[in-house]
Amino acid sequence: MKLAGGQEIEANPRPDQRQEFITYLLLIALVFALGTFGYVLIEGWPVFDAFYMTTITLATIGYGETHELSTAGRAFTILLIFLGVGIGTVVVGAATKLVIERQFSRMFDRRRKMAEKIEGLSGHTIFCGFSRLGGLAAEELRKAGTTVVVIETNSVRADEAERLGFFVVRGDATLDESLNKAGVARAARLVSLLPRDSDNLYVILMAREINPSLYIVSRAEDDVGETRLKRAGVDKLISTYRLAARKLSDALVRPFITDFFEVGGAGSEGWRIEEIRVPPSSPICGQSLKDLSLRQSTHVGIAAVVSPSGDLEVNPGGATVLMPGATLIAIGWKRDIEKLEHMVLG
């Protein structure tokens, strides 16, 4: 497995590394045994006194000599210190290396498994950037049952997205490699919320080239950015400042309507406002709203119908015919919305 810069690291500690560590432990035991029996042979001390002297010498504690040492005993002590400190340093280094490699192993195993899961996704939504706005939007999508993959270059924000349970690709969203790792060719939607319009523009151009049918949503900071992003092929453009201003004015002038749409949009209180696309294979294709009697059969209200070309018909009448590819804007209780979805899908 490779780190940034091409440095390789083993996914798991190799058997020879474990054997090396065990060898070092045996060397430490050998040094203790050598010191103990050295003091016994040179000074004639009891075994415990010799072991105690060996321990405080190797630990460099400096409690003083257990018994008065001869010249030969002091020379042996000097040799024991150099031998013990050298082996101890090597053992500590080996142990530290093993611990670090195990931590890297766990991290890379987790990311490898996540990459494998992302490779198996299709019809998911990709978020380029995990800012506060992106995080809130991604969380709402997940509540609605949509699978979200986040592309983030900032390690702190990437860690936060991973902690919240999202699939994460750590990298620059303006690179083909990152988009491909996120499965842009198999995705249904892409949301580009990068800070600069130029970066969003580049992401949209690359994503559209890889997946022409991708539904793309992006943000723009000014009118110039909006114009360029629209030319690049964005399907839905959001101006955060205009949206915030509109929400603020609505909250002041039409507070109850604002609450109505916020509750419905979040699917709270058991009811929701939902989009339902009519596929070509749907049994309701070619039928009028009057013939279907959706209000009577499903207790769901149709607030609008979006034609396959994108034309919006608000409060459609009974004569409105549902064509393949049209989208219904439905309002009703969750269970009734699900009943309508089953009817549309057949």
Salt bridges, closest charged atoms under 4 A:
GLU10 OE2 - ARG14 NH1 3.84
ASP16 OD1 - ARG14 NE 3.20
ASP49 OD2 - HIS67 NE2 2.91
GLU65 OE2 - ARG74 NE 3.57
ASP109 OD1 - ARG112 NH2 3.64
GLU116 OE2 - ARG112 NH1 3.24
GLU139 OE1 - ARG142 NH2 2.69
GLU140 OE2 - LYS143 NZ 3.93
GLU152 OE2 - ARG157 NH2 3.43
ASP159 OD1 - ARG170 NH2 2.62
GLU160 OE2 - ARG163 NH2 2.68
GLU162 OE2 - ARG110 NE 2.68
GLU162 OE1 - ARG170 NH2 2.97
GLU177 OE2 - LYS181 NZ 3.27
ASP199 OD2 - ARG196 NE 3.19
GLU221 OE2 - ARG219 NH2 2.21
ASP223 OD1 - ARG242 NH2 2.60
GLU226 OE2 - ARG242 NH1 3.51
ASP235 OD2 - ARG208 NH2 2.94
ASP250 OD1 - ARG254 NH2 2.42
GLU262 OE2 - LYS247 NZ 3.50
GLU274 OE1 - ARG272 NH1 3.34
